[in-house]
């Protein structure tokens, strides 16, 4: 009897294979699967660890891919964060045979699929003529958001704020050189937000860095960083001014302080969430309804997105015979 081999894909191989364009397409399919029921997921389970680290497990299955699996990672505290933002793996199992098909490095998957999911939502919700982008948080995921959003809207100017100004300046130099767009470092979040038609918050803030009164009429907002019920990047006014969409209803309403805290304050209710992005992709729900409407995509990151991105890498690696194959 032949033993099934498992393909192991390291970070460098993931970076080579996971293109932003392909990942945006994979996220559209994954989000449709969430809302149609062809993809299923377990809610994120988290256990506190020493030094402010958090061990997390996110399981899911996608019948269209024929795969199931989980992202198993450590969200790092300050010391562990120096080694990477999401250290971990994504094991992929064949849903029919149960065989362990692949083990994929999770860090690059997490970063790229996060930006790609924001781009998929932005393509549905931002005004077609939106050509200005604000990025709050100039780390790797912030840079990836510039790449991703520029693929779905004609971005001419990007405004960047970061708690460390030098990092914002570095990001602006990179954006100008890479994409040929005007990139302006901002002294504070307000300066960036007030000038932009698309805003992405990608920070580790626990208290609001964005106030709803700063948002322009017709703006679209992607809120990415708040992935715990006690942490928020947005004040309640930003939420109540917006028509709110989520990646998965239960995950967003339970896992993001951007929504949990306004509900707790009594100024927002779960029923006010317009729906999931997958419902818009399926044609069950309208996206933007006017040029003056403010839209918000609240993204907590879900296992089905990780599974779809890891499957994309795995299939490409099979075709190109990349990775290390082992028998476990």
Helices and strands as residue ranges (DSSP letters): E 6-9, H 11-17, H 20-36, E 39-41, E 45-48, G 50-52, E 54-62, E 67-75, H 78-81, E 86-94, E 100-105, H 106-125, E 132-136, H 140-149, E 157-161, H 165-179, E 182-185, H 189-193, E 198-201, G 212-214, E 220-223, H 236-240, E 243-246, H 249-255, H 257-265, G 270-272, E 273-276, H 277-281, E 295-298, H 303-320, E 324-326
